[in-house]
């Protein structure tokens, strides 16, 4: 993505989630300027942490004693709870020269757990304040540390590249020299060369898919950027597969909600699903009922109707899983469901013997 697109994505993530964007790009492409502009656009105060120049004490504060208790002074750069909404820019994260500095900031760039506040040692950051990171890619042309997968996994990686149209708009807005602008219009290759591909070993993980889920529920990205954003969380291959899956609505498995609440509209699709697609629907139902096992009468009827259309092997496995959920097991054990459930119950009993 280019700088303008990056600004759009950063604004969306910062204003609507607690996730941490990490802007990755080669020198001079405009990472810092773009982040500052995005910060101004959402009317936030901007604080820059040049981590290549900082030590652990600059981050966690200086220890002092109060009676028998050790405390750490709050760093001057950290905004208080009553400060205006602030964007803290952890610049040059992978230029932290001391290993303990990088380890100290690790906790701060990690999105806070649900119901918790973002923390740095003993200091907590109000939810009104957000964090963004920027780095140069570790491609051998920069004096930077290699970030481990655990740290990469905690951020939304946004890969930014040179784009002449984006730069020319910036040049006009800044009233840069006309001859320079016209020269580069005809010699676009004279802008920054990209160097090697920006590969940071972004791979799928449970945390990554949770971040994708948070973004899908809270943010709206232009269509051409959505895949790029997800690729910065779970990797390009997984992102492409996911986007293709989203586009293939006809081949998508029914959801638990559709089966339980809209059976009359989806029963033909349910009957026609391939076994692998059917298994995805079954897994979604099991997870949903484990989390919320209480069923309305209509949902109970729809669940049994769905069980009835399943192939025998899938039906047996599904019922066996449902019987491990006490409230659902009590419903399925009713005499009125014998026509559908009894065969599976007999098979389970025979297997136990």
N, C-alpha and C positions, 0 to 999 in steps of 0.2 A: 504494500500500500504506500501511497505518497503521504507527505506531511499533512495535507488538508484532510485526507481520509483518516489519518491517525488522530488528528484533533477531534474529529467527529466521534470516533470510537472512544477516546479517552474521556470526553465530556459525558458520553452515555454511561460508561462504566462508573465514573466517579460520582455522578449525581444519583444513580439508581441502585448501586450495589456497594458492598464493602470489599470487593475484590481489588487486587493490586495489579494495575497494568505495568508491564515492563517494556519500554520502547527500545528496540534493538536496531542499530543502524551504524553505518560507517561515518567517519569523521566528516564534519562540515555539512551533513545532510539536513540539519535543522532540528534535531531532536529537542534540545533545550528550548530553543525559540518557540517551537510548536507547542511544547508543554506549557510555557508561560502564556502563550496566546490562548490556549484552551482554558487555562486558569482564569484569565481575565474575562473570557466569554461567559463563565459561570459565576463571576463576581466573587472570587475567592482570593484570600491573601496567599501569597506565594512565599515559601521558605525553601531555600536550597541547601542541601547537605552534600558537600563535596567529600565523599567518603575516602578518596585517595589522600586527603589531607588530615584525616581524623584518626584519633586513637580511641580506645575503649572508654576512657574517662570522659571524652567529649560526647559520648552517646549515653552512657548509663549514669553519668554524674560522679561527683567526688564524694567518697564516704565521709560521714561525720558521726559522732557519738552523741546520743541523748540518753544520759543515765547508763543503763546496762544494755541499751539497744543500739544497733548499728543502722543508720539510714544512709540514703544516697541523695545528694542534692539534685533537684530537677534541672536538666540542661536548659540553658537560656533560650535555645532555638525551639524547644518544644512548647507549642501553644497550650495555654490553660483551658479549663472547661468553659470559661466565660469569654474566651477570645473569639474574634470573628471567624467564621468558617475558613479553614486554611487547607491548602494543598502542600504537603511536604514532599519535596522532590529529592529522592535519594539518587543523586547523580553519580555516575562513574562507580556503580556498586562493585563491579569486578576489578576496580583499581585499588581497592582497599589493600594496602601494602602489608598489613599485619593480619595473620590468620585469625587472631582473637577478635579483631575489629569486624571481620566478615561474619564470624560466629555470633557476635553481639547483635548485629543488625538483622540477622536471620529471623529472630522472633518478631521484629518490628514490621518487616515486609509481609509476613504471613497474615492472611485475612483472619480476623477474630472468629473464634468459634461462636456458634449460635448462643445469643444471650450474654456474651462476654464482650469486653472492650479490647481493642488492640493495645498491646503492651510492649514495653521495652524495660526489661529488668523489673524494678519495683514501680515504674511509672506507667500510668494508663492514659490512653489518648481518647478524648471524647469522640463519640460517633459523628459529631459535626465536622471533624477533621478527617482528611483522607490522605492516602500515600500513593505516590507514583514513582517508578524506578526507570532509569535509563542506563544503557550499557553499550559499549562497542563489542562487536562479535569476537569471540576468541578464535580467530582464524589464523593466528601466527603473525599478523602484521601489527598487533597492538601489544603493549606491555600490560596484559591483564591476567587475572587469575581465572582458572576454569571453574565455573559454577557447577556444583554437584546436582544430581538429578532431584534430590529432595528439595533444594531451593527453587530450581526451575519449575518444579511441580506445583509450587505455591503461588505462581504468578501467571498472568495472562500475557504471553509473549506476543508483541506486535512488531513485525518486521517491516522497517521503513526503508524505501529505496529512493534514489534520485529520480525526479520527474521534472522535465523542463517546463511543462505548462504550469505546474504548481509553482516552480521557482520564478517564472516570468510574472505571474500574478503578484507574488511577494515583492519582486523587484519594482513593479509599478507602484504598489502601495507604499513602498519605502522611498520612492522617487530616486532609485539608483541611476547611475549615469546612463544616458540614452545610448551612447556608443557601445558600452558594455552589453546592454540588453540586446541591441541589434546584432552584435557579433555572435553572442551565444544563441540567438534565434537561428542563425545559419550554421552554427558549429556546436550543436548540442553535445557532441562527444567531449567537449572541453569542460563540461561539468564533472563533478567527482566521479571517478571510476569506482565501480562497486567492489572490486576485489573478489575474494572467494565467496561462495554461497554461505549464508548465515545459518549454519546448522548447529543447533543447541541441544540435539538429542531429545526433542520434545516427544513424549510417548504417552499412550493412553494409560490412565490410572483411575481408580475409584474417585479420588479427589478431583481429578481433571473432569470427569463426566459430571460430578456434582457442580463444578464451576460452569460447565456448559449449560446445565439445567438452570442455574441461577440467572445466567445471561439471557436464556431463551424466555424465562418467565418475566424478567424485569426490563430488558433492553430491546430496542428496535434498531437494527443495523441495515444500511442499504444492502440490497441483495448481493451485489458483487463483493461486499466486504465480509458477509457472514461466514463464509467458508474460511477466509483468511484468519478471522478471529478464532474460530474453533481449532484451526490447524495450529495456532500458537498455544493451545492448551493440551490437545490430545494427539497432535502430530498430523501431518498432511494426509497420510493414508487413511487414518480413522475418520478424519473430517470429511474426506471425499466420500467414503462409504456412508457416513451418516447423512450427508446432504442428498446423496442418491436415494437413500432409504426414505428420506422425507418427501422427495419428489415422486416416488413410486407409491402413490396412495392406494392404488388398486391391490398391490401386493403386500400392503402393510397389515399386520395382525390386528384383530379386534382388541380393544382395551377392556379391562375389567369393568370400567364405567359403562361402556357400550353394552356389554353382556348383561350386567345387572339392572341397568336402567332403561335400555332401549332395545330389548330383545325382539319386539315385534318388527323393528326396522332392520335388524341385522341378522336374523336367524338364517336367511338364505346364504349370506356371506359366511356365517359360522359353519354351515354344513359343507360349504365348498372349499374351505381353507385346506391347504396342503398340511401334512403332518408336522413339518418343521415350523410353519406359521402357527398352526394350532398349538404347538408346544409353547410358543411365546405368549399366546393368550392365556394358556393354563398357568404359566409362571406368574403372569401379572395378576391373575385372580388369586393365586395362593398368597402372594406378597400383600395384596390389598386386604384379604380376609384375615391374615395374620395381624395386620396393623389395626384393622377395624372389623371384628367378627360379628357385629350386630347387623342383622339383615331385616329389612322391612318385609312384610308378607309377599309383596310383588317381587322383590329382589330374590327371595327364597324360591319362588316359582320359576323365575328366569334362570337361576343357577341350576336347578334340577333339569330344566328344559335344555340348557346348554350341555350338561353332562350326558343327556340322552342322545345327542347328535355326534358324540365323540366316538372314534374307533375304539374297539374293546380294550386294547392295550393301554391307550391313552386314558380311557375312562377309569380303568383299574388304578393306574398310577395317581390320577388326579384325586379320586375318592380316598385313596390311602393317605394322601397328604392332607386332605380336608379333615379326616378323622382325627388328626393330631391337633386340631383346633377345637377345643372343647365345646364352645358355643355352636359352632357349625356342625360338629358331630351330632349334637342333640337334635338339630333340625333334620339332618339327613336320616336319622334313625327312626323317624316317624313312619307309621304304617302306610300312610298315603304315598310315600315315595318308593315303596318296595318295587314297583314295576321297573324303575330305573336303577335303583341303588342295590337291590338285593343280589344281583349276579356278582357285582364287585365285592360285596360283603362276604359272599360265600367263598370267592377266590382268595380273599385276604385270610379268612379263617382256615382254609385248606393249607395256605402257605405257612401259617403259624404252626399248624400241626406237623 
